[in-house]
Amino acid sequence: MAQQAYVTETDSGSSGPERQGPRLRSLVGRLFAGWRGPRTWRRGIVTAVVAILLAVVMLVHSRIPNAYGNLGSLTETFLPWLGVLVPFLLLIGLLRRSATALIAVVLPAVVWLNLFGGLIWDKTAGGGDLTVATHNVNAENADPAGTARDVAASGADILALEELTAAAVPTYERALESAYPHHKVVGTVGLWSKYPMTDVRPVDINLGWERAMRATVATPEGPVAVYVAHLPSVRVKLEAGFTARQRDESADALGEAIVHEKLPRKILLGDLNGTLNDRALGGVSAQLRSTQGAAGSGFGFSWPASFPMARIDQILVSGVEPESSWTLPRTGSDHLPIAARVRIDTTGS
């Protein structure tokens, strides 16, 4: 009797595999009921067109003219953010049950991954001989001493600061003197180093005042030419678009100075007020590698500090090998400090 009761209970159950199969098929059938027929291909045409246009913009961004409002440079500054539109278009395609839209959305997704997919993966490595850091400290920083201590805590061997004011320079000097026995301030930029510096001089970037400098740093692995620069700010105005003419001219002058650098090992630290996607920085980016692109994890956005949307602060190198690159915690500035560790090849010295 016990055996018979057990069999009866099992047979009368409602959750067995034989019941789950039809339920699952019914659920899938209801989910895809609206995907059948020719309307699946006719729906979502507008979404598909937007997706194709998005892919085209990313593909030909370098051909978008700067004739009016520097539209090309503006697009390139925030180019990675165009990828945010892809999941929205995908969601619309799903809600509309449009096969046409879903196929079209594949195009911008592939283009974005081709442009920026390499930045997603963590490329950091161990080792390295030299740690460098740079920070736009903000002229209106209410806590320069705290900012100096924060960036020094990164352990950087070489530290560049931009947007220094005459009133704040003594505070930075006092806060950093114990960690950095060598330093020099030129105009509104400064360089602090644990190693001796020679041949320190301003770099003319066509501004009429000093916002760039160059020094030879005697590292244990050999001399390195270190540049510090703060290129002019850019503005986005409705009546004028992306106003960046002065920044562009300064970038060209900085690139020309680096062209004539005699030392094979070069490091550029600073706030370039532009991303490396921006064609206007081509005179610089054509000569130097980005540590973030070569050895970072993610995009390394540095501005604005409250919600970073662009990497306008840069560490660029030539003749040295990037090993890791990262952003530092927020300070009293509107920029995030950034740092990198590089390996200096001594075989060719």
Steps between C-alpha positions, in 0.01 A plus 500: 500500500783739581654433158169563326447832686846616398432428135166677509651813658775518240264453207262769621772765549479818291867603495664212321718539186212387278303808608792748492570439131162621369504800736843608380397462137187702568700780665751513213216494252329799662834687522574463130142515376548851366818413309328302226393632164612783270422772759807388693713639218291812434497615863787702650619662177572830678701320770697318230577827320621661823723197568653519153561875534666442838733242344585738216583785742739277692655364182565837334547721807836620366323634190239704686601857412614755755391788278209591725537490874776236488227237477752231413713562809192521721380162370843345552528636855198302612522223238504207750166616642326435169512135600245575773237533225548138390319330793216755473455420133517129582226541762279691257550228240396233750193693616397562140568136414692618196746263336612786273593721796684223683710416196581869445606547864774243444681752276571776759576235761771348279643841407514612864672180607751540220581855616492456876474133583872486577455754780250283685746226592747536785848531347687590817818309575744484786846645505627824362781735600331836532165624632374831364188699582330818386222713644321819407462626855244773411585864565202523737598197707410571863742239639831510309694339787259207515508463123880493504503230769243294310694492174832441678343195664488339155872433535580682179869555429413790271197721560363773274249760616303739283291812563724619780440849635774722639324507836472120524850406377668542844239268653569229242874544545481456878269199474717322244855593606558193718406255223647690206840665548498638145234724353444790264196718430467674163203731474192299597656153469750323722706183516604318819754217483682257726789514253716794389369721221706695248436703186172631640340756271163635388340365184336757275148390410391829341314645795709798608531359851659185642285186522751238385849390599764241428767338721756221481449264794801284594327172592709201614434342159616806306383848398139560404357814339190594699251753363222661701224686318165659565335580171231770483145416598223438249139610519172377354272791407171492313595792281856391428508125554821343630744790536847350503715704261750610765524146640561363152779749427667424834478127432677550167775703670544234770522230234765703317707531818486124557605437139828679572568317827844338488456245779345171384301449822212746532210537741226760467291575809215744514152627433464512122134605513421238240477127448733307276209432264498873420683562172617837633750320726643303210829688508556359849325164488677400176831502685410361844307203638227522759581305816127447556448352156808279528488388863183624665166354596196677359487850357664677794275805475638788706257790458280623655592340832137489616398287199797428271397508134826552310871434541644844436792450742768292334820305558662438163834331442758408240815292550361348821255214544173554690436231761189633675280809506228609741301792641555614857232587757327836480664803661380859543532550123244468222736252329607155611875440531640225279811285534697243304793269547745456216799281425813667366690288253873537565618278214507786253652759731 
